Amino acid sequence: MQVTERTKEIGIMKAIGSNKKQIKRMISAESIFIAFMSWLLTAVIGVPIEYVGSIIMGNIVIDTPLTINLASFIIPNLIWLRPKRVYV
């Protein structure tokens, strides 16, 4: 959800006394939570699909089932989690 779609919510928060830092923190926390939940759901769904696919295809495309290269997981997530500017 974009900040521009939340103008009413942000306006209400400012009316009850929230400052910009609190609003930015809330938006960031929601974004991180949504990202984590989508990653978790993808892992829960993707790992069994990869396992079944490797059994069906006989490891033709996938050399070893359920291998995880930590660098290919950590580096993109660190790039994605870098501080972003939130305009309020």
PAZAPA-4460 file (N, C-alpha, C; in steps of 0.05 Angstrom, whole numbers, plus 32768, in hexadecimal, padded with zeros to 4 digits):
% residues 88
    n_x    n_y    n_z   ca_x   ca_y   ca_z    c_x    c_y    c_z   seq   type   mol
   8011   7FE9   8000   8000   8000   8000   8012   8019   8000     1      M     A
   800C   802B   7FEF   801C   8043   7FED   8013   8058   8001     2      Q     A
   8026   8069   8007   8020   807F   801B   800A   8091   8010     3      V     A
   800A   8095   7FF5   7FF5   80A6   7FEA   7FD9   809A   7FED     4      T     A
   7FD8   807F   7FF0   7FBE   8072   7FF4   7FB5   8074   8011     5      E     A
   7FC7   807E   8023   7FC1   807F   803F   7FBC   809B   804A     6      R     A
   7FB6   80AD   8039   7FB5   80C9   8042   7FA0   80CD   8058     7      T     A
   7F8A   80BF   8056   7F75   80C2   806B   7F80   80B7   8086     8      K     A
   7F8C   809F   8085   7F97   8093   809D   7FAD   80A4   80A9     9      E     A
   7FBF   80AF   8099   7FD4   80C0   80A3   7FC9   80D9   80AE    10      I     A
   7FB5   80E4   80A2   7FA8   80FC   80AC   7F9B   80F8   80C7    11      G     A
   7F8E   80E1   80CB   7F82   80DB   80E5   7F98   80D7   80FA    12      I     A
   7FAE   80CA   80F3   7FC4   80C6   8106   7FD0   80E1   810E    13      M     A
   7FD3   80F3   80FB   7FDE   810E   8101   7FCA   811D   8113    14      K     A
   7FB0   8119   810E   7F9C   8127   811E   7F9C   811E   813B    15      A     A
   7FA3   8105   8140   7FA3   80FC   815C   7FBE   80FF   8169    16      I     A
   7FD1   810C   815A   7FEA   8113   8167   8003   8103   815F    17      G     A
   8002   80F3   814B   8019   80E4   8142   802C   80F7   8133    18      S     A
   8046   80F2   8137   8059   8102   8127   8063   80F2   810F    19      N     A
   8074   80FF   80FE   807D   80F2   80E6   808D   80D9   80EB    20      K     A
   809D   80D9   8100   80AD   80C2   8107   809C   80AA   810E    21      K     A
   8087   80AE   811D   8075   8098   8124   8066   808D   810B    22      Q     A
   805E   809F   80F9   8051   8096   80E1   8064   8086   80CF    23      I     A
   807C   8090   80CC   8090   8081   80BC   8096   8066   80C8    24      K     A
   8098   8065   80E3   809E   804C   80F0   8087   8038   80EC    25      R     A
   806E   8041   80ED   8057   8030   80E9   8056   8025   80CC    26      M     A
   805B   8036   80B9   805B   802E   809D   8072   801A   8098    27      I     A
   8089   801F   80A3   80A0   800D   80A0   809A   7FF2   80AD    28      S     A
   808F   7FF2   80C5   8089   7FD9   80D2   8074   7FC8   80C3    29      A     A
   8060   7FD5   80B8   804C   7FC7   80A8   8059   7FBB   808F    30      E     A
   806B   7FCA   8082   8078   7FC1   806A   8089   7FA9   8070    31      S     A
   8099   7FAA   8086   80AA   7F94   808D   8099   7F7B   8094    32      I     A
   8083   7F7F   80A2   8072   7F69   80A9   8066   7F5B   8091    33      F     A
   805C   7F6B   807E   8051   7F61   8065   8066   7F52   8055    34      I     A
   807E   7F5D   8054   8094   7F50   8045   809B   7F35   8052    35      A     A
   809D   7F35   806C   80A4   7F1C   807A   808F   7F07   8076    36      F     A
   8076   7F0F   8079   8060   7EFB   8075   805F   7EF0   8059    37      M     A
   8064   7F01   8045   8064   7EF8   8029   807C   7EE6   8024    38      S     A
   8093   7EEC   8030   80AA   7EDA   802E   80A4   7EBF   803B    39      W     A
   8098   7EBF   8052   8092   7EA7   8060   807E   7E96   8050    40      L     A
   8069   7EA2   8046   8055   7E94   8036   8062   7E88   801D    41      L     A
   8074   7E98   8010   8082   7E8E   7FF8   8093   7E76   7FFF    42      T     A
   80A1   7E77   8015   80B2   7E61   801D   80A2   7E48   8024    43      A     A
   808B   7E4C   8032   807A   7E35   8039   806E   7E28   8020    44      V     A
   8067   7E38   800D   805C   7E2D   7FF4   8071   7E24   7FE1    45      I     A
   8087   7E33   7FDE   809B   7E2E   7FCA   80AD   7E15   7FD0    46      G     A
   80B3   7E10   7FE9   80C5   7DFA   7FEF   80B8   7DDF   7FE8    47      V     A
   809F   7DDA   7FEF   8093   7DC1   7FE7   8090   7DBE   7FC8    48      P     A
   8089   7DD5   7FBB   8087   7DD4   7F9E   80A1   7DCD   7F91    49      I     A
   80B7   7DD9   7F9C   80D2   7DD3   7F91   80D9   7DB6   7F96    50      E     A
   80D2   7DAC   7FAD   80D8   7D90   7FB4   80C9   7D7D   7FA1    51      Y     A
   80AF   7D81   7F9E   809F   7D70   7F8C   80A9   7D73   7F70    52      V     A
   80AE   7D8B   7F67   80B8   7D8F   7F4C   80D2   7D81   7F47    53      G     A
   80E4   7D81   7F5A   80FE   7D73   7F56   80FA   7D55   7F55    54      S     A
   80E6   7D4B   7F64   80E1   7D2E   7F63   80D4   7D27   7F48    55      I     A
   80C1   7D37   7F3F   80B3   7D31   7F25   80C7   7D33   7F0E    56      I     A
   80D7   7D48   7F0D   80EA   7D4C   7EF7   8103   7D3B   7EFA    57      M     A
   8106   7D2E   7F10   811E   7D1D   7F13   8137   7D2D   7F15    58      G     A
   8136   7D44   7F22   814E   7D55   7F25   815A   7D5E   7F0B    59      N     A
   814A   7D60   7EF6   8155   7D69   7EDC   815D   7D86   7EDD    60      I     A
   814B   7D97   7EE8   8151   7DB3   7EE9   815C   7DBB   7F04    61      V     A
   8152   7DB0   7F19   815A   7DB6   7F34   816E   7DA1   7F3D    62      I     A
   8187   7DA8   7F41   819B   7D94   7F48   8196   7D86   7F62    63      D     A
   8192   7D95   7F77   818D   7D89   7F91   8174   7D96   7F9D    64      T     A
   8161   7D87   7FA6   8149   7D93   7FB2   814F   7DA1   7FCC    65      P     A
   8142   7DB7   7FD1   8142   7DC5   7FEB   815E   7DD1   7FF2    66      L     A
   816E   7DD7   7FDE   8187   7DE5   7FE4   8181   7E03   7FE6    67      T     A
   818E   7E0F   7FF9   818A   7E2C   7FFD   81A5   7E39   7FFD    68      I     A
   81AA   7E4B   7FEB   81C3   7E5A   7FEA   81BE   7E73   7FFB    69      N     A
   81CB   7E75   8012   81C5   7E8B   8024   81CB   7EA6   8018    70      L     A
   81E0   7EA8   8008   81E6   7EC2   7FFC   81D0   7ECB   7FEA    71      A     A
   81C3   7EB9   7FDB   81AE   7EC1   7FC9   8194   7EC8   7FD9    72      S     A
   8193   7EC1   7FF2   817C   7EC9   8003   8182   7EE2   8012    73      F     A
   819A   7EE4   801E   81A0   7EFA   8030   81A5   7F14   8020    74      I     A
   81B4   7F14   800B   81BC   7F2C   7FFD   81A3   7F3B   7FF2    75      I     A
   8191   7F2E   7FE3   817A   7F3C   7FD9   8168   7F48   7FF0    76      P     A
   8166   7F39   8006   8155   7F43   801C   8162   7F5B   802A    77      N     A
   817D   7F5B   802C   818A   7F72   8037   8187   7F8A   8025    78      L     A
   8188   7F86   800B   8184   7F9C   7FF8   8167   7FA6   7FFB    79      I     A
   8154   7F94   7FFD   8138   7F9C   7FFE   8132   7FAA   8019    80      W     A
   813F   7FA2   802E   8139   7FAE   8049   8149   7FC7   804E    81      L     A
   8159   7FD1   803B   8168   7FE9   803F   8154   8000   8046    82      R     A
   815E   8013   8055   814C   8029   805C   8141   8038   8044    83      P     A
   8128   803C   8044   811B   804A   802D   810F   8063   8038    84      K     A
   810C   8076   8027   8100   808F   802E   80E1   808C   802E    85      R     A
   80D5   8095   8043   80B8   8095   8044   80AF   80B2   8046    86      V     A
   80A1   80BB   8032   8098   80D7   8031   807D   80D9   803E    87      Y     A
   807B   80EA   8053   8062   80ED   8061   805A   810A   805F    88      V     A
***
